[in-house]
Amino acid sequence: MDISKTIAQLKQEPGFTEKVGMILVHNGVVRGWSRKDGAAVGEIEVRPDRVRIEQLRAEYEKKPGIHRVLIEACQGRLKPGDDLLFIIVAGDIRENVKPVLAELLDRVKSEAVSKTEFAP
């Protein structure tokens, strides 16, 4: 996902200027170390559940004050530094937007993306 291009397109949507005062972006990248034990990671294999991701996206887009939620999860073999997961949440005020991004991110990671780490 090209974040700048995607945000520029989002700003062209009808109702954007009337409904949006904040855009938050999550750009997850592959770490070079394992979260569980700190061991070096040379590559990961990612398997997103696209149906579940869409269900979550639609659910959170209905939250109060939220104008649009966009999610792109990469798939396949990725190396440290590669983009892994993009989430964009556009809404009215920070009290509505911040918790949606935080909760949605946690749910996507726990419910809709699986990965296997491989040592270098």
C-alpha positions as CSV (number, residue, x, y, z in Angstrom):
1,M,0.0,0.0,0.0
2,D,1.2,3.4,-0.9
3,I,0.1,5.3,2.3
4,S,0.4,8.8,0.8
5,K,-1.6,7.8,-2.3
6,T,-4.2,6.0,-0.3
7,I,-4.7,8.9,2.0
8,A,-5.0,11.3,-1.0
9,Q,-7.7,9.1,-2.5
10,L,-9.5,8.9,0.9
11,K,-9.5,12.7,1.0
12,Q,-11.4,12.7,-2.3
13,E,-14.3,10.6,-1.0
14,P,-17.7,12.3,-0.5
15,G,-18.2,13.4,3.0
16,F,-14.5,13.4,4.0
17,T,-14.2,17.0,4.9
18,E,-17.5,16.9,6.9
19,K,-16.6,13.7,8.8
20,V,-12.9,13.5,9.3
21,G,-10.6,15.3,11.6
22,M,-8.0,12.5,12.2
23,I,-6.4,9.8,10.2
24,L,-4.3,7.2,12.0
25,V,-2.0,4.8,10.2
26,H,-0.4,1.5,11.3
27,N,2.4,0.2,9.1
28,G,3.6,-3.1,10.6
29,V,6.9,-4.4,9.4
30,V,8.7,-7.7,9.9
31,R,11.0,-7.6,12.9
32,G,14.5,-9.2,12.7
33,W,13.9,-10.8,16.1
34,S,11.2,-13.0,17.6
35,R,8.7,-11.5,20.0
36,K,8.6,-14.7,22.1
37,D,12.3,-15.2,22.8
38,G,14.3,-12.5,21.0
39,A,15.9,-15.0,18.7
40,A,17.0,-13.8,15.2
41,V,14.4,-14.1,12.4
42,G,15.5,-14.4,8.8
43,E,12.1,-14.7,7.3
44,I,8.5,-15.2,8.1
45,E,5.6,-16.8,6.3
46,V,2.3,-14.9,6.7
47,R,-1.1,-16.3,6.1
48,P,-3.9,-13.7,6.3
49,D,-7.6,-14.7,6.6
50,R,-9.0,-12.2,4.2
51,V,-12.6,-13.1,5.0
52,R,-12.1,-12.4,8.7
53,I,-10.1,-9.2,7.9
54,E,-13.0,-7.9,5.9
55,Q,-15.5,-8.8,8.7
56,L,-13.4,-6.9,11.2
57,R,-12.9,-3.9,8.9
58,A,-16.7,-3.7,8.3
59,E,-17.4,-4.1,12.0
60,Y,-15.1,-1.3,13.1
61,E,-16.1,1.0,10.2
62,K,-19.6,1.1,11.9
63,K,-18.2,2.5,15.2
64,P,-19.3,6.0,16.2
65,G,-17.3,8.7,14.5
66,I,-15.5,6.4,12.1
67,H,-15.7,7.4,8.4
68,R,-13.5,4.7,6.8
69,V,-11.3,1.8,7.8
70,L,-8.8,0.3,5.3
71,I,-6.7,-2.8,5.9
72,E,-4.1,-4.5,3.7
73,A,-2.3,-7.6,5.0
74,C,0.6,-9.0,3.0
75,Q,0.9,-12.7,2.3
76,G,3.7,-15.2,1.7
77,R,7.4,-15.2,2.7
78,L,8.7,-11.9,4.0
79,K,12.1,-10.7,5.3
80,P,12.9,-8.3,8.2
81,G,12.0,-4.7,7.2
82,D,9.3,-5.8,4.7
83,D,5.9,-4.3,5.1
84,L,3.5,-6.7,6.8
85,L,0.2,-5.0,7.7
86,F,-1.4,-1.6,6.9
87,I,-4.4,-0.3,8.8
88,I,-5.8,3.2,8.2
89,V,-8.6,4.6,10.3
90,A,-10.2,7.9,9.4
91,G,-12.7,9.5,11.7
92,D,-14.0,12.6,13.5
93,I,-12.0,13.0,16.8
94,R,-9.2,11.2,18.6
95,E,-11.4,9.9,21.3
96,N,-13.2,7.8,18.6
97,V,-10.3,7.1,16.3
98,K,-7.5,6.0,18.6
99,P,-9.3,3.2,20.4
100,V,-10.6,1.8,17.1
101,L,-7.1,1.5,15.6
102,A,-5.7,0.0,18.8
103,E,-8.5,-2.6,19.2
104,L,-8.8,-3.4,15.5
105,L,-5.0,-4.0,15.3
106,D,-5.0,-6.4,18.2
107,R,-8.0,-8.3,16.8
108,V,-6.5,-8.5,13.2
109,K,-3.3,-9.8,14.6
110,S,-4.9,-12.4,16.9
111,E,-7.9,-13.4,14.8
112,A,-7.0,-13.0,11.2
113,V,-3.2,-13.3,10.6
114,S,-1.0,-16.3,11.3
115,K,2.7,-16.4,10.8
116,T,5.6,-18.8,11.1
117,E,9.1,-17.5,11.8
118,F,12.3,-18.9,10.3
119,A,15.8,-18.5,11.6
120,P,18.4,-16.9,9.4
